[in-house]
Amino acid sequence: MPSEITMPQLSDTMTEGTVVKWHKKEGDKVKAGEEIAEVETDKAVMPMESFESGTLAVIAIPEGGKAPVGAVLGVIATGSEKVEDVKKGFKPGSGSAGKTEEAPKKAEEPKADAKKVESSSTEPAKPQAEAEKPKAAPQSTTPTPSKSHAIKSSPGKYQFDIVVIGGGPAGYAAAIRAGQLKKRVLCIEKENLGGTCLNWGCIPTKALLEDGNFVRKMRTEASHRGITFDNLQVDFSKIVGRSRGIAEKLSKGIAHLFKKYEVKSEFGTAKVLGPHKVSVTTKDGTKEITGDHIIIAVGAKTTPLPGVKFDGKKVITSREAMNLPTQPKKLAIIGAGAIGCEFADFYNSLGTEVTVIEMQDHLLPNEDEDVSILLERSFAKRGIDVRIKTKTDKVETTETGVKITLSGGKAGVVEADAVLVAIGVTGNADDVADPKSGLELFKGRVKVTPDFRSNLENVYSVGDCISLHWPEQSGMGGYRHPDLAHVAHHEAVQIVEMIAGHDVHGLDYKQIPGCTYTHPQVASMGYTEKKARETGREIRVGKFPFSVSGRALAAGESEGFVKLIFDAKYGELLGVHMIGEHVTELISELVMARKLEATESEIIEAIHPHPTLSEAVMEAAGVAAGRAIHL
Ligand SMILES: Cc1cc2nc3c(=O)[nH]c(=O)nc-3n(C[C@H](O)[C@H](O)[C@H](O)COP(=O)(O)OP(=O)(O)OC[C@H]3O[C@@H](n4cnc5c(N)ncnc54)[C@H](O)[C@@H]3O)c2cc1C
């Protein structure tokens, strides 16, 4: 079937673009993934790559020609089609370019950028990735998953317009947005409003980390600043108590917002029985509730180590680790992702002997290598026993604690009061799907399309409990979903706005910022240097150390750097990698820069206030361009 190359939507405001250059002429062979043209928007010149292999049969818009978003720029003859037939069948301006007269009906499916997915039939929604493959896209952006979706609603037919299962950042954000949009909405939560994030994740851990850092600074840095004191005492239970208090306060805040936006809530365990039907079990029994739309937002739980059971005391999850009755003298942590590293930081700050065990090559293995290496050095300097490239062979509980046998990098036996297992999370979707519902799952997660639809009519899922099952995500390592509160939040708002009939923009999963609140902190977005090089693009890397930042020196926080990766040809920001104090705040500048498609020179030319840590961002871009002043 001929494959159309259409003018992509490169930014939210773009309505048309200019074809600056064709790298191929009619009759040339093209390979899938090959750069075939360059398109200019009001902001930048962007390369376009072909999604299909074949022969470029038609150039519909020549170099210098303007075309609206979605217009056909060219057609590729694929498979056994003859180039002449494709050319003959092409009707300029018809909007269905590339069809030959004999082309099968399937060629008339809507184009990626003019999507209208009807769910009005009783048939399960067809996975969009199957139905609509984008034909060409700029190399730099993930294909926008959703836009202008028609969703069938039946106002008044069911008890609620929207039933949300789960009251975490995905569920509560969905419920609040639905309330704001005047939907009759019910949120069912089996534990506490705020979910993992507010009660057992993001927030309570940050409270602990702040207190740990405070103690560490008093112990190790105060005297350098001329501050001395006697007999510093730390009350562990007060530190834990403060953290729990903040969690409780924020959970109550969600209840207040529910009231404000007229969101009804029910405390109980929900199950999806099928389209429009949910059961809720409370201590008073089980009842059925109907909703026009159902949003599943049930989150995830800690993945256990194979063959090792959690006992809540010696083999623990992050939940117990943030609420221990007494401070352990020795703590082992298996898994050095964000959660493992944050607990290592906290307990080390309070004086616990900490061992971190990581099977992969580095701490925070998904981060840029330069960042991970610096964190390893920093942890080692603080006395944390960092065991990378080390495999956990056995975990045994003993009378006094645990005994862990290790092989590989730093093999041996580690004994500790307890072991925190932090090797990842598994979706909670198994528990929410009634076996008769027919809800399709993948490894404990709800299988969804790019617009978060499950296989059941008007049943959607967002947040930590979903599995990304569309081909465009293969670049991020298959089905991996970034299990982060801000991702859950944005997915939730998006699906509710779609239900309400709003035009929405997809999430670019390649540009999700991620933060780790260790000391030094870590923040990143986009390609690591290694991944950027693997794409084959020519890149420029700029790295600016905080050791030459006046503000960082004045604050006594000069460890770390800002590293920015740009496309050498277009100055496009491809990757951001930062380590140092407050970088979890600095990253937002670059999130915005990326969203507004700011280039290297625009970052350099934006006036950053002095003295601030943010100057390191400007200077890192300057280093990449050979224009840095302070290095
Ligand atoms: C220790 C730790 C630290 C973290 N730190 C960060 C961080 O700094 N930044 C960040 O972005 N992310 C962080 N995360 C991840 C973040 O907490 C999650 O990505 C986020 O909470 C996901 O939101 P969610 O709404 O999808 O799921 P959850 O927050 O898990 O909420 C799901 C809710 O559904 C409820 N539920 C489950 N099943 C049912 C059912 N059958 N019926 C009714 N209710 C049900 C649960 O009780 C829960 O309240 C951290 C996680 C942990 C564990």
The ligand as an ORCA input file, in Angstrom:
! r2SCAN-3c Opt
* xyz 0 1
  C       9.096      5.510     48.022
  C       8.575      6.153     46.785
  C       9.031      7.395     46.417
  C       8.555      7.995     45.245
  N       9.007      9.231     44.897
  C       8.560      9.819     43.769
  C       8.999     11.121     43.403
  O       9.791     11.739     44.091
  N       8.504     11.665     42.264
  C       7.615     10.999     41.468
  O       7.187     11.542     40.437
  N       7.183      9.760     41.791
  C       7.644      9.163     42.919
  N       7.163      7.923     43.255
  C       6.204      7.276     42.353
  C       4.792      7.850     42.579
  O       4.430      7.674     43.918
  C       3.830      7.154     41.660
  O       4.288      7.284     40.324
  C       2.434      7.764     41.752
  O       1.932      7.666     43.052
  C       1.508      7.043     40.776
  O       0.220      7.527     40.899
  P      -1.057      6.586     40.613
  O      -2.223      7.428     40.902
  O      -0.906      5.973     39.294
  O      -0.924      5.405     41.666
  P      -0.957      5.437     43.260
  O      -0.409      6.691     43.795
  O      -0.320      4.176     43.701
  O      -2.498      5.413     43.605
  C      -3.295      4.317     43.363
  C      -4.411      4.303     44.382
  O      -5.345      3.295     44.019
  C      -5.813      2.659     45.177
  N      -6.328      1.348     44.780
  C      -5.629      0.286     44.320
  N      -6.465     -0.724     44.005
  C      -7.715     -0.289     44.274
  C      -8.990     -0.861     44.149
  N      -9.160     -2.081     43.655
  N     -10.064     -0.147     44.544
  C      -9.920      1.116     45.037
  N      -8.723      1.716     45.172
  C      -7.646      1.022     44.780
  C      -4.590      2.595     46.079
  O      -4.948      2.445     47.430
  C      -3.935      3.931     45.787
  O      -4.340      4.924     46.690
  C       7.619      7.311     44.431
  C       7.147      6.057     44.805
  C       7.610      5.485     45.965
  C       7.085      4.125     46.368
*
